[in-house]
Amino acid sequence: MAHYAKINENNIVEEVIVVSDNQLNPNKWLSELLGGTWVQTSYNSRGGIHYSSNSNTPSGKPHLRCNYAGIGFIYDPEIDVFYNPEAPFPSWVLNKTTYIWESTIPKPTDGPSWWNEDTKEWIKFPKLLQFNSWIWNNELQQYEPPVPMPINGGPWSWDEIDQEWYLSNPIAKID
């Protein structure tokens, strides 16, 4: 399946649809059937990287037009990219390589944080409902224990003092 974006006279995406891979010359077919100008977009292209389907793992394949088109996005035919015309915050700038809006200050990678537009800085979230020994996994965007939780026999709870898992609600055996 392939995705196509309908572009209006101002190069703004009005619609995105899925077309069968079996369709011959989909741009021409879409123009004749639905009218307008259609440009292919890739659901797996984000920030100038092509990702494997349903993952955050780069596929190694070339991206298609930098980003997946969304309704209201701009299509720039001169550089052949799709991008969101609206920055999430007024101070953010459009990265001319990824065509994604970014703060001028890099986001911390050692824990969750949020952008404060008033002070133009990242504010780290407190470690709510977590333990001091748990470590932030930036790839998964979550805190993880220093010792993996056992797979079987739970429910498990974490003992921060002894740094180990224990059965939190063991079921008593009846003889």
Chimera marker file (.cmm) of the C-alpha trace (Angstrom):
<marker_set name="trace">
<marker id="1" x="0.000" y="0.000" z="0.000" r="1" g="1" b="0" radius="0.5"/>
<marker id="2" x="1.176" y="3.488" z="-0.799" r="1" g="1" b="0" radius="0.5"/>
<marker id="3" x="0.070" y="6.835" z="0.617" r="1" g="1" b="0" radius="0.5"/>
<marker id="4" x="-0.690" y="9.888" z="-1.497" r="1" g="1" b="0" radius="0.5"/>
<marker id="5" x="-1.319" y="13.483" z="-0.456" r="1" g="1" b="0" radius="0.5"/>
<marker id="6" x="-3.638" y="15.824" z="-2.356" r="1" g="1" b="0" radius="0.5"/>
<marker id="7" x="-1.946" y="19.219" z="-2.722" r="1" g="1" b="0" radius="0.5"/>
<marker id="8" x="-3.891" y="22.423" z="-3.366" r="1" g="1" b="0" radius="0.5"/>
<marker id="9" x="-2.729" y="25.440" z="-5.424" r="1" g="1" b="0" radius="0.5"/>
<marker id="10" x="-0.901" y="26.813" z="-2.345" r="1" g="1" b="0" radius="0.5"/>
<marker id="11" x="0.992" y="23.521" z="-1.828" r="1" g="1" b="0" radius="0.5"/>
<marker id="12" x="-1.001" y="22.693" z="1.301" r="1" g="1" b="0" radius="0.5"/>
<marker id="13" x="-2.001" y="19.078" z="1.932" r="1" g="1" b="0" radius="0.5"/>
<marker id="14" x="-5.789" y="18.723" z="1.848" r="1" g="1" b="0" radius="0.5"/>
<marker id="15" x="-6.145" y="14.959" z="2.042" r="1" g="1" b="0" radius="0.5"/>
<marker id="16" x="-4.045" y="11.813" z="2.451" r="1" g="1" b="0" radius="0.5"/>
<marker id="17" x="-5.254" y="8.446" z="1.143" r="1" g="1" b="0" radius="0.5"/>
<marker id="18" x="-3.996" y="4.892" z="0.695" r="1" g="1" b="0" radius="0.5"/>
<marker id="19" x="-3.689" y="3.396" z="-2.785" r="1" g="1" b="0" radius="0.5"/>
<marker id="20" x="-3.135" y="-0.251" z="-3.663" r="1" g="1" b="0" radius="0.5"/>
<marker id="21" x="0.355" y="-1.186" z="-4.829" r="1" g="1" b="0" radius="0.5"/>
<marker id="22" x="-1.343" y="-2.852" z="-7.825" r="1" g="1" b="0" radius="0.5"/>
<marker id="23" x="-2.598" y="0.498" z="-9.149" r="1" g="1" b="0" radius="0.5"/>
<marker id="24" x="-0.727" y="1.464" z="-12.288" r="1" g="1" b="0" radius="0.5"/>
<marker id="25" x="0.386" y="5.116" z="-12.474" r="1" g="1" b="0" radius="0.5"/>
<marker id="26" x="-1.366" y="6.138" z="-9.233" r="1" g="1" b="0" radius="0.5"/>
<marker id="27" x="-0.688" y="9.891" z="-9.625" r="1" g="1" b="0" radius="0.5"/>
<marker id="28" x="-2.486" y="9.969" z="-12.981" r="1" g="1" b="0" radius="0.5"/>
<marker id="29" x="-5.247" y="7.640" z="-11.764" r="1" g="1" b="0" radius="0.5"/>
<marker id="30" x="-5.891" y="9.794" z="-8.675" r="1" g="1" b="0" radius="0.5"/>
<marker id="31" x="-5.896" y="13.026" z="-10.718" r="1" g="1" b="0" radius="0.5"/>
<marker id="32" x="-8.407" y="11.583" z="-13.198" r="1" g="1" b="0" radius="0.5"/>
<marker id="33" x="-10.613" y="9.978" z="-10.521" r="1" g="1" b="0" radius="0.5"/>
<marker id="34" x="-10.527" y="12.628" z="-7.796" r="1" g="1" b="0" radius="0.5"/>
<marker id="35" x="-8.997" y="15.666" z="-9.493" r="1" g="1" b="0" radius="0.5"/>
<marker id="36" x="-6.161" y="17.795" z="-8.219" r="1" g="1" b="0" radius="0.5"/>
<marker id="37" x="-2.465" y="17.169" z="-7.747" r="1" g="1" b="0" radius="0.5"/>
<marker id="38" x="-1.299" y="14.086" z="-5.854" r="1" g="1" b="0" radius="0.5"/>
<marker id="39" x="2.170" y="13.457" z="-4.403" r="1" g="1" b="0" radius="0.5"/>
<marker id="40" x="3.325" y="10.190" z="-2.852" r="1" g="1" b="0" radius="0.5"/>
<marker id="41" x="4.249" y="10.256" z="0.843" r="1" g="1" b="0" radius="0.5"/>
<marker id="42" x="5.662" y="7.549" z="3.109" r="1" g="1" b="0" radius="0.5"/>
<marker id="43" x="4.124" y="6.584" z="6.425" r="1" g="1" b="0" radius="0.5"/>
<marker id="44" x="7.607" y="5.413" z="7.473" r="1" g="1" b="0" radius="0.5"/>
<marker id="45" x="9.469" y="8.676" z="6.731" r="1" g="1" b="0" radius="0.5"/>
<marker id="46" x="10.071" y="10.941" z="9.720" r="1" g="1" b="0" radius="0.5"/>
<marker id="47" x="12.685" y="13.647" z="10.048" r="1" g="1" b="0" radius="0.5"/>
<marker id="48" x="14.563" y="12.597" z="6.932" r="1" g="1" b="0" radius="0.5"/>
<marker id="49" x="14.875" y="8.964" z="8.053" r="1" g="1" b="0" radius="0.5"/>
<marker id="50" x="12.997" y="5.950" z="6.723" r="1" g="1" b="0" radius="0.5"/>
<marker id="51" x="11.963" y="3.607" z="9.537" r="1" g="1" b="0" radius="0.5"/>
<marker id="52" x="11.052" y="-0.066" z="9.432" r="1" g="1" b="0" radius="0.5"/>
<marker id="53" x="7.291" y="-0.598" z="9.539" r="1" g="1" b="0" radius="0.5"/>
<marker id="54" x="5.721" y="-0.133" z="12.978" r="1" g="1" b="0" radius="0.5"/>
<marker id="55" x="9.024" y="0.612" z="14.705" r="1" g="1" b="0" radius="0.5"/>
<marker id="56" x="11.478" y="3.322" z="15.639" r="1" g="1" b="0" radius="0.5"/>
<marker id="57" x="14.325" y="1.439" z="13.965" r="1" g="1" b="0" radius="0.5"/>
<marker id="58" x="15.851" y="3.083" z="10.889" r="1" g="1" b="0" radius="0.5"/>
<marker id="59" x="15.445" y="0.781" z="7.897" r="1" g="1" b="0" radius="0.5"/>
<marker id="60" x="18.493" y="2.002" z="5.983" r="1" g="1" b="0" radius="0.5"/>
<marker id="61" x="16.279" y="2.799" z="3.001" r="1" g="1" b="0" radius="0.5"/>
<marker id="62" x="16.065" y="6.357" z="1.668" r="1" g="1" b="0" radius="0.5"/>
<marker id="63" x="13.266" y="8.488" z="3.106" r="1" g="1" b="0" radius="0.5"/>
<marker id="64" x="10.489" y="9.773" z="0.882" r="1" g="1" b="0" radius="0.5"/>
<marker id="65" x="10.020" y="13.555" z="1.063" r="1" g="1" b="0" radius="0.5"/>
<marker id="66" x="11.477" y="13.799" z="4.580" r="1" g="1" b="0" radius="0.5"/>
<marker id="67" x="8.181" y="13.412" z="6.501" r="1" g="1" b="0" radius="0.5"/>
<marker id="68" x="4.831" y="11.713" z="6.185" r="1" g="1" b="0" radius="0.5"/>
<marker id="69" x="2.307" y="14.279" z="4.934" r="1" g="1" b="0" radius="0.5"/>
<marker id="70" x="-0.451" y="15.387" z="7.268" r="1" g="1" b="0" radius="0.5"/>
<marker id="71" x="-3.500" y="17.477" z="6.496" r="1" g="1" b="0" radius="0.5"/>
<marker id="72" x="-2.420" y="21.130" z="6.630" r="1" g="1" b="0" radius="0.5"/>
<marker id="73" x="1.242" y="20.292" z="5.981" r="1" g="1" b="0" radius="0.5"/>
<marker id="74" x="3.207" y="22.202" z="3.360" r="1" g="1" b="0" radius="0.5"/>
<marker id="75" x="4.640" y="20.461" z="0.318" r="1" g="1" b="0" radius="0.5"/>
<marker id="76" x="7.687" y="22.322" z="-0.968" r="1" g="1" b="0" radius="0.5"/>
<marker id="77" x="8.170" y="21.147" z="-4.571" r="1" g="1" b="0" radius="0.5"/>
<marker id="78" x="11.544" y="22.895" z="-4.930" r="1" g="1" b="0" radius="0.5"/>
<marker id="79" x="13.149" y="20.754" z="-2.227" r="1" g="1" b="0" radius="0.5"/>
<marker id="80" x="10.576" y="17.925" z="-2.463" r="1" g="1" b="0" radius="0.5"/>
<marker id="81" x="9.644" y="17.713" z="1.240" r="1" g="1" b="0" radius="0.5"/>
<marker id="82" x="6.552" y="17.731" z="3.442" r="1" g="1" b="0" radius="0.5"/>
<marker id="83" x="6.580" y="19.633" z="6.733" r="1" g="1" b="0" radius="0.5"/>
<marker id="84" x="4.221" y="20.996" z="9.353" r="1" g="1" b="0" radius="0.5"/>
<marker id="85" x="3.924" y="24.779" z="8.909" r="1" g="1" b="0" radius="0.5"/>
<marker id="86" x="3.141" y="25.337" z="12.601" r="1" g="1" b="0" radius="0.5"/>
<marker id="87" x="5.827" y="25.252" z="15.264" r="1" g="1" b="0" radius="0.5"/>
<marker id="88" x="4.758" y="23.724" z="18.575" r="1" g="1" b="0" radius="0.5"/>
<marker id="89" x="6.149" y="26.851" z="20.277" r="1" g="1" b="0" radius="0.5"/>
<marker id="90" x="6.870" y="30.338" z="18.872" r="1" g="1" b="0" radius="0.5"/>
<marker id="91" x="10.574" y="30.150" z="19.760" r="1" g="1" b="0" radius="0.5"/>
<marker id="92" x="11.219" y="26.883" z="17.892" r="1" g="1" b="0" radius="0.5"/>
<marker id="93" x="12.919" y="26.856" z="14.481" r="1" g="1" b="0" radius="0.5"/>
<marker id="94" x="12.476" y="24.589" z="11.470" r="1" g="1" b="0" radius="0.5"/>
<marker id="95" x="15.444" y="22.256" z="11.030" r="1" g="1" b="0" radius="0.5"/>
<marker id="96" x="16.336" y="22.505" z="7.318" r="1" g="1" b="0" radius="0.5"/>
<marker id="97" x="17.683" y="18.944" z="7.280" r="1" g="1" b="0" radius="0.5"/>
<marker id="98" x="14.874" y="17.045" z="9.034" r="1" g="1" b="0" radius="0.5"/>
<marker id="99" x="12.083" y="19.574" z="8.413" r="1" g="1" b="0" radius="0.5"/>
<marker id="100" x="10.930" y="19.143" z="12.000" r="1" g="1" b="0" radius="0.5"/>
<marker id="101" x="10.527" y="22.038" z="14.441" r="1" g="1" b="0" radius="0.5"/>
<marker id="102" x="13.135" y="22.084" z="17.232" r="1" g="1" b="0" radius="0.5"/>
<marker id="103" x="14.008" y="24.140" z="20.252" r="1" g="1" b="0" radius="0.5"/>
<marker id="104" x="17.276" y="26.047" z="20.074" r="1" g="1" b="0" radius="0.5"/>
<marker id="105" x="18.358" y="24.173" z="23.213" r="1" g="1" b="0" radius="0.5"/>
<marker id="106" x="18.792" y="20.386" z="22.889" r="1" g="1" b="0" radius="0.5"/>
<marker id="107" x="16.320" y="18.280" z="24.859" r="1" g="1" b="0" radius="0.5"/>
<marker id="108" x="17.944" y="16.464" z="27.797" r="1" g="1" b="0" radius="0.5"/>
<marker id="109" x="18.368" y="12.736" z="27.306" r="1" g="1" b="0" radius="0.5"/>
<marker id="110" x="18.674" y="11.748" z="30.964" r="1" g="1" b="0" radius="0.5"/>
<marker id="111" x="14.970" y="11.738" z="31.812" r="1" g="1" b="0" radius="0.5"/>
<marker id="112" x="11.593" y="13.081" z="30.784" r="1" g="1" b="0" radius="0.5"/>
<marker id="113" x="11.255" y="16.826" z="30.410" r="1" g="1" b="0" radius="0.5"/>
<marker id="114" x="8.905" y="19.473" z="29.022" r="1" g="1" b="0" radius="0.5"/>
<marker id="115" x="9.491" y="22.751" z="27.227" r="1" g="1" b="0" radius="0.5"/>
<marker id="116" x="8.784" y="25.999" z="29.089" r="1" g="1" b="0" radius="0.5"/>
<marker id="117" x="8.150" y="28.659" z="26.447" r="1" g="1" b="0" radius="0.5"/>
<marker id="118" x="8.210" y="31.491" z="29.021" r="1" g="1" b="0" radius="0.5"/>
<marker id="119" x="11.770" y="30.730" z="30.121" r="1" g="1" b="0" radius="0.5"/>
<marker id="120" x="12.858" y="29.072" z="26.833" r="1" g="1" b="0" radius="0.5"/>
<marker id="121" x="14.256" y="26.025" z="28.630" r="1" g="1" b="0" radius="0.5"/>
<marker id="122" x="13.628" y="22.351" z="29.227" r="1" g="1" b="0" radius="0.5"/>
<marker id="123" x="12.254" y="21.486" z="32.668" r="1" g="1" b="0" radius="0.5"/>
<marker id="124" x="12.937" y="17.989" z="33.949" r="1" g="1" b="0" radius="0.5"/>
<marker id="125" x="10.026" y="16.003" z="35.343" r="1" g="1" b="0" radius="0.5"/>
<marker id="126" x="10.525" y="14.808" z="38.896" r="1" g="1" b="0" radius="0.5"/>
<marker id="127" x="10.958" y="11.070" z="39.387" r="1" g="1" b="0" radius="0.5"/>
<marker id="128" x="7.362" y="10.605" z="40.481" r="1" g="1" b="0" radius="0.5"/>
<marker id="129" x="6.335" y="7.094" z="41.437" r="1" g="1" b="0" radius="0.5"/>
<marker id="130" x="9.783" y="5.785" z="40.635" r="1" g="1" b="0" radius="0.5"/>
<marker id="131" x="12.722" y="4.679" z="42.694" r="1" g="1" b="0" radius="0.5"/>
<marker id="132" x="16.040" y="6.514" z="42.977" r="1" g="1" b="0" radius="0.5"/>
<marker id="133" x="17.916" y="3.489" z="41.649" r="1" g="1" b="0" radius="0.5"/>
<marker id="134" x="15.871" y="3.298" z="38.449" r="1" g="1" b="0" radius="0.5"/>
<marker id="135" x="17.575" y="4.552" z="35.291" r="1" g="1" b="0" radius="0.5"/>
<marker id="136" x="16.062" y="6.517" z="32.438" r="1" g="1" b="0" radius="0.5"/>
<marker id="137" x="15.982" y="4.653" z="29.088" r="1" g="1" b="0" radius="0.5"/>
<marker id="138" x="15.914" y="7.420" z="26.490" r="1" g="1" b="0" radius="0.5"/>
<marker id="139" x="15.122" y="5.055" z="23.613" r="1" g="1" b="0" radius="0.5"/>
<marker id="140" x="12.046" y="3.612" z="25.356" r="1" g="1" b="0" radius="0.5"/>
<marker id="141" x="11.217" y="6.902" z="27.107" r="1" g="1" b="0" radius="0.5"/>
<marker id="142" x="10.749" y="5.263" z="30.494" r="1" g="1" b="0" radius="0.5"/>
<marker id="143" x="12.498" y="4.504" z="33.789" r="1" g="1" b="0" radius="0.5"/>
<marker id="144" x="13.806" y="0.960" z="34.229" r="1" g="1" b="0" radius="0.5"/>
<marker id="145" x="14.954" y="-0.928" z="37.316" r="1" g="1" b="0" radius="0.5"/>
<marker id="146" x="18.640" y="-1.786" z="37.724" r="1" g="1" b="0" radius="0.5"/>
<marker id="147" x="17.644" y="-5.485" z="37.903" r="1" g="1" b="0" radius="0.5"/>
<marker id="148" x="15.126" y="-6.821" z="35.356" r="1" g="1" b="0" radius="0.5"/>
<marker id="149" x="11.814" y="-7.948" z="36.801" r="1" g="1" b="0" radius="0.5"/>
<marker id="150" x="11.371" y="-11.752" z="36.811" r="1" g="1" b="0" radius="0.5"/>
<marker id="151" x="9.133" y="-12.960" z="34.023" r="1" g="1" b="0" radius="0.5"/>
<marker id="152" x="7.199" y="-15.670" z="35.849" r="1" g="1" b="0" radius="0.5"/>
<marker id="153" x="5.532" y="-16.120" z="39.216" r="1" g="1" b="0" radius="0.5"/>
<marker id="154" x="4.409" y="-12.535" z="39.938" r="1" g="1" b="0" radius="0.5"/>
<marker id="155" x="2.987" y="-10.172" z="40.958" r="1" g="1" b="0" radius="0.5"/>
<marker id="156" x="6.339" y="-8.591" z="41.739" r="1" g="1" b="0" radius="0.5"/>
<marker id="157" x="7.251" y="-5.492" z="43.739" r="1" g="1" b="0" radius="0.5"/>
<marker id="158" x="10.574" y="-3.678" z="43.942" r="1" g="1" b="0" radius="0.5"/>
<marker id="159" x="12.554" y="-3.476" z="47.186" r="1" g="1" b="0" radius="0.5"/>
<marker id="160" x="14.594" y="-0.284" z="46.896" r="1" g="1" b="0" radius="0.5"/>
<marker id="161" x="16.717" y="-1.015" z="49.983" r="1" g="1" b="0" radius="0.5"/>
<marker id="162" x="17.793" y="-4.524" z="48.969" r="1" g="1" b="0" radius="0.5"/>
<marker id="163" x="17.688" y="-3.706" z="45.240" r="1" g="1" b="0" radius="0.5"/>
<marker id="164" x="15.673" y="-6.812" z="44.394" r="1" g="1" b="0" radius="0.5"/>
<marker id="165" x="12.238" y="-8.016" z="43.338" r="1" g="1" b="0" radius="0.5"/>
<marker id="166" x="9.944" y="-9.858" z="45.763" r="1" g="1" b="0" radius="0.5"/>
<marker id="167" x="6.561" y="-11.502" z="45.452" r="1" g="1" b="0" radius="0.5"/>
<marker id="168" x="4.117" y="-8.834" z="46.583" r="1" g="1" b="0" radius="0.5"/>
<marker id="169" x="1.019" y="-10.984" z="46.876" r="1" g="1" b="0" radius="0.5"/>
<marker id="170" x="2.038" y="-14.636" z="47.129" r="1" g="1" b="0" radius="0.5"/>
<marker id="171" x="-0.783" y="-17.141" z="46.931" r="1" g="1" b="0" radius="0.5"/>
<marker id="172" x="-0.772" y="-19.519" z="49.862" r="1" g="1" b="0" radius="0.5"/>
<marker id="173" x="-0.824" y="-23.222" z="49.056" r="1" g="1" b="0" radius="0.5"/>
<marker id="174" x="-3.694" y="-25.182" z="50.530" r="1" g="1" b="0" radius="0.5"/>
<marker id="175" x="-2.815" y="-28.757" z="51.549" r="1" g="1" b="0" radius="0.5"/>
<link id1="1" id2="2" r="1" g="1" b="0" radius="0.2"/>
<link id1="2" id2="3" r="1" g="1" b="0" radius="0.2"/>
<link id1="3" id2="4" r="1" g="1" b="0" radius="0.2"/>
<link id1="4" id2="5" r="1" g="1" b="0" radius="0.2"/>
<link id1="5" id2="6" r="1" g="1" b="0" radius="0.2"/>
<link id1="6" id2="7" r="1" g="1" b="0" radius="0.2"/>
<link id1="7" id2="8" r="1" g="1" b="0" radius="0.2"/>
<link id1="8" id2="9" r="1" g="1" b="0" radius="0.2"/>
<link id1="9" id2="10" r="1" g="1" b="0" radius="0.2"/>
<link id1="10" id2="11" r="1" g="1" b="0" radius="0.2"/>
<link id1="11" id2="12" r="1" g="1" b="0" radius="0.2"/>
<link id1="12" id2="13" r="1" g="1" b="0" radius="0.2"/>
<link id1="13" id2="14" r="1" g="1" b="0" radius="0.2"/>
<link id1="14" id2="15" r="1" g="1" b="0" radius="0.2"/>
<link id1="15" id2="16" r="1" g="1" b="0" radius="0.2"/>
<link id1="16" id2="17" r="1" g="1" b="0" radius="0.2"/>
<link id1="17" id2="18" r="1" g="1" b="0" radius="0.2"/>
<link id1="18" id2="19" r="1" g="1" b="0" radius="0.2"/>
<link id1="19" id2="20" r="1" g="1" b="0" radius="0.2"/>
<link id1="20" id2="21" r="1" g="1" b="0" radius="0.2"/>
<link id1="21" id2="22" r="1" g="1" b="0" radius="0.2"/>
<link id1="22" id2="23" r="1" g="1" b="0" radius="0.2"/>
<link id1="23" id2="24" r="1" g="1" b="0" radius="0.2"/>
<link id1="24" id2="25" r="1" g="1" b="0" radius="0.2"/>
<link id1="25" id2="26" r="1" g="1" b="0" radius="0.2"/>
<link id1="26" id2="27" r="1" g="1" b="0" radius="0.2"/>
<link id1="27" id2="28" r="1" g="1" b="0" radius="0.2"/>
<link id1="28" id2="29" r="1" g="1" b="0" radius="0.2"/>
<link id1="29" id2="30" r="1" g="1" b="0" radius="0.2"/>
<link id1="30" id2="31" r="1" g="1" b="0" radius="0.2"/>
<link id1="31" id2="32" r="1" g="1" b="0" radius="0.2"/>
<link id1="32" id2="33" r="1" g="1" b="0" radius="0.2"/>
<link id1="33" id2="34" r="1" g="1" b="0" radius="0.2"/>
<link id1="34" id2="35" r="1" g="1" b="0" radius="0.2"/>
<link id1="35" id2="36" r="1" g="1" b="0" radius="0.2"/>
<link id1="36" id2="37" r="1" g="1" b="0" radius="0.2"/>
<link id1="37" id2="38" r="1" g="1" b="0" radius="0.2"/>
<link id1="38" id2="39" r="1" g="1" b="0" radius="0.2"/>
<link id1="39" id2="40" r="1" g="1" b="0" radius="0.2"/>
<link id1="40" id2="41" r="1" g="1" b="0" radius="0.2"/>
<link id1="41" id2="42" r="1" g="1" b="0" radius="0.2"/>
<link id1="42" id2="43" r="1" g="1" b="0" radius="0.2"/>
<link id1="43" id2="44" r="1" g="1" b="0" radius="0.2"/>
<link id1="44" id2="45" r="1" g="1" b="0" radius="0.2"/>
<link id1="45" id2="46" r="1" g="1" b="0" radius="0.2"/>
<link id1="46" id2="47" r="1" g="1" b="0" radius="0.2"/>
<link id1="47" id2="48" r="1" g="1" b="0" radius="0.2"/>
<link id1="48" id2="49" r="1" g="1" b="0" radius="0.2"/>
<link id1="49" id2="50" r="1" g="1" b="0" radius="0.2"/>
<link id1="50" id2="51" r="1" g="1" b="0" radius="0.2"/>
<link id1="51" id2="52" r="1" g="1" b="0" radius="0.2"/>
<link id1="52" id2="53" r="1" g="1" b="0" radius="0.2"/>
<link id1="53" id2="54" r="1" g="1" b="0" radius="0.2"/>
<link id1="54" id2="55" r="1" g="1" b="0" radius="0.2"/>
<link id1="55" id2="56" r="1" g="1" b="0" radius="0.2"/>
<link id1="56" id2="57" r="1" g="1" b="0" radius="0.2"/>
<link id1="57" id2="58" r="1" g="1" b="0" radius="0.2"/>
<link id1="58" id2="59" r="1" g="1" b="0" radius="0.2"/>
<link id1="59" id2="60" r="1" g="1" b="0" radius="0.2"/>
<link id1="60" id2="61" r="1" g="1" b="0" radius="0.2"/>
<link id1="61" id2="62" r="1" g="1" b="0" radius="0.2"/>
<link id1="62" id2="63" r="1" g="1" b="0" radius="0.2"/>
<link id1="63" id2="64" r="1" g="1" b="0" radius="0.2"/>
<link id1="64" id2="65" r="1" g="1" b="0" radius="0.2"/>
<link id1="65" id2="66" r="1" g="1" b="0" radius="0.2"/>
<link id1="66" id2="67" r="1" g="1" b="0" radius="0.2"/>
<link id1="67" id2="68" r="1" g="1" b="0" radius="0.2"/>
<link id1="68" id2="69" r="1" g="1" b="0" radius="0.2"/>
<link id1="69" id2="70" r="1" g="1" b="0" radius="0.2"/>
<link id1="70" id2="71" r="1" g="1" b="0" radius="0.2"/>
<link id1="71" id2="72" r="1" g="1" b="0" radius="0.2"/>
<link id1="72" id2="73" r="1" g="1" b="0" radius="0.2"/>
<link id1="73" id2="74" r="1" g="1" b="0" radius="0.2"/>
<link id1="74" id2="75" r="1" g="1" b="0" radius="0.2"/>
<link id1="75" id2="76" r="1" g="1" b="0" radius="0.2"/>
<link id1="76" id2="77" r="1" g="1" b="0" radius="0.2"/>
<link id1="77" id2="78" r="1" g="1" b="0" radius="0.2"/>
<link id1="78" id2="79" r="1" g="1" b="0" radius="0.2"/>
<link id1="79" id2="80" r="1" g="1" b="0" radius="0.2"/>
<link id1="80" id2="81" r="1" g="1" b="0" radius="0.2"/>
<link id1="81" id2="82" r="1" g="1" b="0" radius="0.2"/>
<link id1="82" id2="83" r="1" g="1" b="0" radius="0.2"/>
<link id1="83" id2="84" r="1" g="1" b="0" radius="0.2"/>
<link id1="84" id2="85" r="1" g="1" b="0" radius="0.2"/>
<link id1="85" id2="86" r="1" g="1" b="0" radius="0.2"/>
<link id1="86" id2="87" r="1" g="1" b="0" radius="0.2"/>
<link id1="87" id2="88" r="1" g="1" b="0" radius="0.2"/>
<link id1="88" id2="89" r="1" g="1" b="0" radius="0.2"/>
<link id1="89" id2="90" r="1" g="1" b="0" radius="0.2"/>
<link id1="90" id2="91" r="1" g="1" b="0" radius="0.2"/>
<link id1="91" id2="92" r="1" g="1" b="0" radius="0.2"/>
<link id1="92" id2="93" r="1" g="1" b="0" radius="0.2"/>
<link id1="93" id2="94" r="1" g="1" b="0" radius="0.2"/>
<link id1="94" id2="95" r="1" g="1" b="0" radius="0.2"/>
<link id1="95" id2="96" r="1" g="1" b="0" radius="0.2"/>
<link id1="96" id2="97" r="1" g="1" b="0" radius="0.2"/>
<link id1="97" id2="98" r="1" g="1" b="0" radius="0.2"/>
<link id1="98" id2="99" r="1" g="1" b="0" radius="0.2"/>
<link id1="99" id2="100" r="1" g="1" b="0" radius="0.2"/>
<link id1="100" id2="101" r="1" g="1" b="0" radius="0.2"/>
<link id1="101" id2="102" r="1" g="1" b="0" radius="0.2"/>
<link id1="102" id2="103" r="1" g="1" b="0" radius="0.2"/>
<link id1="103" id2="104" r="1" g="1" b="0" radius="0.2"/>
<link id1="104" id2="105" r="1" g="1" b="0" radius="0.2"/>
<link id1="105" id2="106" r="1" g="1" b="0" radius="0.2"/>
<link id1="106" id2="107" r="1" g="1" b="0" radius="0.2"/>
<link id1="107" id2="108" r="1" g="1" b="0" radius="0.2"/>
<link id1="108" id2="109" r="1" g="1" b="0" radius="0.2"/>
<link id1="109" id2="110" r="1" g="1" b="0" radius="0.2"/>
<link id1="110" id2="111" r="1" g="1" b="0" radius="0.2"/>
<link id1="111" id2="112" r="1" g="1" b="0" radius="0.2"/>
<link id1="112" id2="113" r="1" g="1" b="0" radius="0.2"/>
<link id1="113" id2="114" r="1" g="1" b="0" radius="0.2"/>
<link id1="114" id2="115" r="1" g="1" b="0" radius="0.2"/>
<link id1="115" id2="116" r="1" g="1" b="0" radius="0.2"/>
<link id1="116" id2="117" r="1" g="1" b="0" radius="0.2"/>
<link id1="117" id2="118" r="1" g="1" b="0" radius="0.2"/>
<link id1="118" id2="119" r="1" g="1" b="0" radius="0.2"/>
<link id1="119" id2="120" r="1" g="1" b="0" radius="0.2"/>
<link id1="120" id2="121" r="1" g="1" b="0" radius="0.2"/>
<link id1="121" id2="122" r="1" g="1" b="0" radius="0.2"/>
<link id1="122" id2="123" r="1" g="1" b="0" radius="0.2"/>
<link id1="123" id2="124" r="1" g="1" b="0" radius="0.2"/>
<link id1="124" id2="125" r="1" g="1" b="0" radius="0.2"/>
<link id1="125" id2="126" r="1" g="1" b="0" radius="0.2"/>
<link id1="126" id2="127" r="1" g="1" b="0" radius="0.2"/>
<link id1="127" id2="128" r="1" g="1" b="0" radius="0.2"/>
<link id1="128" id2="129" r="1" g="1" b="0" radius="0.2"/>
<link id1="129" id2="130" r="1" g="1" b="0" radius="0.2"/>
<link id1="130" id2="131" r="1" g="1" b="0" radius="0.2"/>
<link id1="131" id2="132" r="1" g="1" b="0" radius="0.2"/>
<link id1="132" id2="133" r="1" g="1" b="0" radius="0.2"/>
<link id1="133" id2="134" r="1" g="1" b="0" radius="0.2"/>
<link id1="134" id2="135" r="1" g="1" b="0" radius="0.2"/>
<link id1="135" id2="136" r="1" g="1" b="0" radius="0.2"/>
<link id1="136" id2="137" r="1" g="1" b="0" radius="0.2"/>
<link id1="137" id2="138" r="1" g="1" b="0" radius="0.2"/>
<link id1="138" id2="139" r="1" g="1" b="0" radius="0.2"/>
<link id1="139" id2="140" r="1" g="1" b="0" radius="0.2"/>
<link id1="140" id2="141" r="1" g="1" b="0" radius="0.2"/>
<link id1="141" id2="142" r="1" g="1" b="0" radius="0.2"/>
<link id1="142" id2="143" r="1" g="1" b="0" radius="0.2"/>
<link id1="143" id2="144" r="1" g="1" b="0" radius="0.2"/>
<link id1="144" id2="145" r="1" g="1" b="0" radius="0.2"/>
<link id1="145" id2="146" r="1" g="1" b="0" radius="0.2"/>
<link id1="146" id2="147" r="1" g="1" b="0" radius="0.2"/>
<link id1="147" id2="148" r="1" g="1" b="0" radius="0.2"/>
<link id1="148" id2="149" r="1" g="1" b="0" radius="0.2"/>
<link id1="149" id2="150" r="1" g="1" b="0" radius="0.2"/>
<link id1="150" id2="151" r="1" g="1" b="0" radius="0.2"/>
<link id1="151" id2="152" r="1" g="1" b="0" radius="0.2"/>
<link id1="152" id2="153" r="1" g="1" b="0" radius="0.2"/>
<link id1="153" id2="154" r="1" g="1" b="0" radius="0.2"/>
<link id1="154" id2="155" r="1" g="1" b="0" radius="0.2"/>
<link id1="155" id2="156" r="1" g="1" b="0" radius="0.2"/>
<link id1="156" id2="157" r="1" g="1" b="0" radius="0.2"/>
<link id1="157" id2="158" r="1" g="1" b="0" radius="0.2"/>
<link id1="158" id2="159" r="1" g="1" b="0" radius="0.2"/>
<link id1="159" id2="160" r="1" g="1" b="0" radius="0.2"/>
<link id1="160" id2="161" r="1" g="1" b="0" radius="0.2"/>
<link id1="161" id2="162" r="1" g="1" b="0" radius="0.2"/>
<link id1="162" id2="163" r="1" g="1" b="0" radius="0.2"/>
<link id1="163" id2="164" r="1" g="1" b="0" radius="0.2"/>
<link id1="164" id2="165" r="1" g="1" b="0" radius="0.2"/>
<link id1="165" id2="166" r="1" g="1" b="0" radius="0.2"/>
<link id1="166" id2="167" r="1" g="1" b="0" radius="0.2"/>
<link id1="167" id2="168" r="1" g="1" b="0" radius="0.2"/>
<link id1="168" id2="169" r="1" g="1" b="0" radius="0.2"/>
<link id1="169" id2="170" r="1" g="1" b="0" radius="0.2"/>
<link id1="170" id2="171" r="1" g="1" b="0" radius="0.2"/>
<link id1="171" id2="172" r="1" g="1" b="0" radius="0.2"/>
<link id1="172" id2="173" r="1" g="1" b="0" radius="0.2"/>
<link id1="173" id2="174" r="1" g="1" b="0" radius="0.2"/>
<link id1="174" id2="175" r="1" g="1" b="0" radius="0.2"/>
</marker_set>
